[in-house]
Amino acid sequence: MAELRINYPSEIYIAFQQSFYTIETFLKQVLFSGSPIYSPAEEAICHQLLTYHQEVGGSPKVSNLELSVLEFDAIYNKGKLKFSYDLIMEYSCSGLYTESSKQETLAFVIDPTLDVALLRFIDFSTRSTADEF
């Protein structure tokens, strides 16, 4: 299981605790830059998502990355989220280009004492469709 640790400013968590943000808005603030240029967190997420598609061949790229929260336990600060994205495959030698919509579900934990959001990606070699539900 791959884990991605993302630090965030404590003010964002405080705003979430004071109900200025929903959990989904909080995670979007932490993970996404909101600009066309990907933040380091977005780059790391895309890199991890691409590991699921390395065996397909070609040059995979992620675009239109979106997040939705499926469940959240406020007592334990953990839950499940879903990344929806377009997977673009380019095959330079043959000049082919394909695009398909993908989704990945993963667990997350928020550690307010360390100001860290921890994303737990399911290991590609051991994941199954049962992990998606």
C-alpha positions as a Markdown table, in Angstrom:
| # | Residue | x | y | z |
|---|---|---|---|---|
| 1 | Met | 0.0 | 0.0 | 0.0 |
| 2 | Ala | 1.5 | 3.3 | -1.0 |
| 3 | Glu | 1.0 | 6.2 | 1.3 |
| 4 | Leu | 1.3 | 9.9 | 0.4 |
| 5 | Arg | 1.8 | 12.4 | 3.2 |
| 6 | Ile | 0.8 | 15.9 | 2.5 |
| 7 | Asn | 1.4 | 18.8 | 4.9 |
| 8 | Tyr | -1.1 | 21.6 | 5.2 |
| 9 | Pro | -1.2 | 24.9 | 7.1 |
| 10 | Ser | -2.9 | 24.6 | 10.4 |
| 11 | Glu | -5.3 | 27.5 | 9.6 |
| 12 | Ile | -7.0 | 25.3 | 7.0 |
| 13 | Tyr | -7.8 | 22.6 | 9.6 |
| 14 | Ile | -8.9 | 25.2 | 12.1 |
| 15 | Ala | -11.4 | 26.6 | 9.5 |
| 16 | Phe | -12.6 | 23.1 | 8.9 |
| 17 | Gln | -13.1 | 22.4 | 12.6 |
| 18 | Gln | -15.0 | 25.7 | 12.9 |
| 19 | Ser | -17.3 | 24.6 | 10.1 |
| 20 | Phe | -16.1 | 27.1 | 7.6 |
| 21 | Tyr | -15.3 | 24.2 | 5.3 |
| 22 | Thr | -16.8 | 20.9 | 4.6 |
| 23 | Ile | -14.5 | 17.9 | 4.6 |
| 24 | Glu | -14.5 | 17.9 | 0.8 |
| 25 | Thr | -13.6 | 21.6 | 0.6 |
| 26 | Phe | -10.8 | 21.1 | 3.3 |
| 27 | Leu | -9.3 | 18.2 | 1.2 |
| 28 | Lys | -9.5 | 20.3 | -2.0 |
| 29 | Gln | -7.7 | 23.1 | -0.2 |
| 30 | Val | -5.0 | 20.8 | 1.0 |
| 31 | Leu | -4.5 | 18.7 | -2.2 |
| 32 | Phe | -5.2 | 21.1 | -5.1 |
| 33 | Ser | -3.6 | 24.4 | -6.1 |
| 34 | Gly | -6.7 | 25.7 | -7.9 |
| 35 | Ser | -4.5 | 26.9 | -10.8 |
| 36 | Pro | -3.6 | 25.3 | -14.1 |
| 37 | Ile | -0.1 | 24.6 | -12.7 |
| 38 | Tyr | -0.2 | 21.5 | -10.5 |
| 39 | Ser | 1.0 | 21.8 | -6.9 |
| 40 | Pro | 3.5 | 19.3 | -5.5 |
| 41 | Ala | 0.6 | 17.4 | -3.9 |
| 42 | Glu | -1.3 | 17.2 | -7.2 |
| 43 | Glu | 1.9 | 16.0 | -9.0 |
| 44 | Ala | 2.4 | 13.3 | -6.4 |
| 45 | Ile | -1.2 | 12.2 | -6.7 |
| 46 | Cys | -1.0 | 12.0 | -10.5 |
| 47 | His | 2.3 | 10.1 | -10.2 |
| 48 | Gln | 0.7 | 7.5 | -7.9 |
| 49 | Leu | -2.4 | 7.2 | -10.2 |
| 50 | Leu | -0.2 | 6.6 | -13.2 |
| 51 | Thr | 1.4 | 3.6 | -11.5 |
| 52 | Tyr | -1.9 | 1.8 | -12.0 |
| 53 | His | -1.5 | 2.2 | -15.8 |
| 54 | Gln | 2.2 | 1.7 | -16.4 |
| 55 | Glu | 1.8 | -1.9 | -17.7 |
| 56 | Val | -0.6 | -0.8 | -20.4 |
| 57 | Gly | 2.2 | 0.6 | -22.6 |
| 58 | Gly | 2.3 | 4.0 | -24.2 |
| 59 | Ser | 2.8 | 7.2 | -22.3 |
| 60 | Pro | 0.0 | 7.7 | -19.7 |
| 61 | Lys | -1.1 | 11.2 | -18.5 |
| 62 | Val | -3.7 | 12.3 | -16.0 |
| 63 | Ser | -6.0 | 15.2 | -16.7 |
| 64 | Asn | -9.2 | 16.7 | -15.2 |
| 65 | Leu | -8.4 | 15.3 | -11.7 |
| 66 | Glu | -11.4 | 15.7 | -9.4 |
| 67 | Leu | -12.0 | 14.6 | -5.8 |
| 68 | Ser | -15.2 | 13.6 | -4.0 |
| 69 | Val | -15.5 | 12.4 | -0.4 |
| 70 | Leu | -17.4 | 9.1 | -0.1 |
| 71 | Glu | -17.4 | 8.9 | 3.7 |
| 72 | Phe | -15.8 | 10.6 | 6.7 |
| 73 | Asp | -15.6 | 9.7 | 10.4 |
| 74 | Ala | -15.2 | 13.0 | 12.3 |
| 75 | Ile | -14.3 | 11.3 | 15.5 |
| 76 | Tyr | -11.3 | 9.4 | 14.0 |
| 77 | Asn | -10.6 | 12.0 | 11.2 |
| 78 | Lys | -10.5 | 9.3 | 8.6 |
| 79 | Gly | -12.6 | 8.3 | 5.6 |
| 80 | Lys | -12.7 | 7.3 | 1.9 |
| 81 | Leu | -12.4 | 9.5 | -1.1 |
| 82 | Lys | -12.6 | 9.0 | -4.8 |
| 83 | Phe | -10.4 | 10.5 | -7.5 |
| 84 | Ser | -12.1 | 10.8 | -10.9 |
| 85 | Tyr | -9.8 | 11.6 | -13.8 |
| 86 | Asp | -9.2 | 11.2 | -17.5 |
| 87 | Leu | -6.4 | 8.9 | -18.5 |
| 88 | Ile | -4.7 | 9.9 | -21.8 |
| 89 | Met | -2.6 | 7.3 | -23.5 |
| 90 | Glu | -0.2 | 8.4 | -26.2 |
| 91 | Tyr | 1.5 | 5.8 | -28.4 |
| 92 | Ser | 4.2 | 7.8 | -30.2 |
| 93 | Cys | 5.4 | 5.1 | -32.6 |
| 94 | Ser | 1.9 | 4.4 | -34.0 |
| 95 | Gly | 0.6 | 7.9 | -33.6 |
| 96 | Leu | -2.4 | 6.7 | -31.5 |
| 97 | Tyr | -4.0 | 8.7 | -28.8 |
| 98 | Thr | -6.8 | 7.4 | -26.5 |
| 99 | Glu | -8.7 | 8.9 | -23.6 |
| 100 | Ser | -10.8 | 7.2 | -21.0 |
| 101 | Ser | -12.4 | 8.1 | -17.7 |
| 102 | Lys | -11.1 | 6.4 | -14.6 |
| 103 | Gln | -11.9 | 6.4 | -10.8 |
| 104 | Glu | -9.8 | 5.3 | -7.9 |
| 105 | Thr | -11.0 | 4.9 | -4.3 |
| 106 | Leu | -8.6 | 5.3 | -1.4 |
| 107 | Ala | -8.5 | 5.8 | 2.3 |
| 108 | Phe | -7.4 | 9.0 | 4.0 |
| 109 | Val | -6.5 | 10.1 | 7.5 |
| 110 | Ile | -6.1 | 13.6 | 8.8 |
| 111 | Asp | -3.6 | 14.1 | 11.6 |
| 112 | Pro | -4.2 | 17.6 | 13.1 |
| 113 | Thr | -1.3 | 17.2 | 15.6 |
| 114 | Leu | 1.2 | 17.0 | 12.7 |
| 115 | Asp | -0.8 | 19.0 | 10.2 |
| 116 | Val | -0.7 | 16.1 | 7.7 |
| 117 | Ala | -3.2 | 14.5 | 5.4 |
| 118 | Leu | -2.3 | 10.9 | 4.7 |
| 119 | Leu | -3.6 | 9.2 | 1.5 |
| 120 | Arg | -3.5 | 5.5 | 1.4 |
| 121 | Phe | -3.4 | 4.2 | -2.2 |
| 122 | Ile | -4.3 | 0.5 | -2.7 |
| 123 | Asp | -1.3 | -1.4 | -4.0 |
| 124 | Phe | -1.8 | -2.1 | -7.7 |
| 125 | Ser | -0.6 | -5.7 | -7.4 |
| 126 | Thr | -3.0 | -6.6 | -4.7 |
| 127 | Arg | -6.0 | -4.4 | -5.4 |
| 128 | Ser | -9.3 | -5.9 | -6.5 |
| 129 | Thr | -12.7 | -4.6 | -7.5 |
| 130 | Ala | -13.8 | -5.4 | -3.9 |
| 131 | Asp | -11.6 | -2.6 | -2.7 |
| 132 | Glu | -13.6 | -0.1 | -4.7 |
| 133 | Phe | -16.8 | -0.6 | -2.6 |
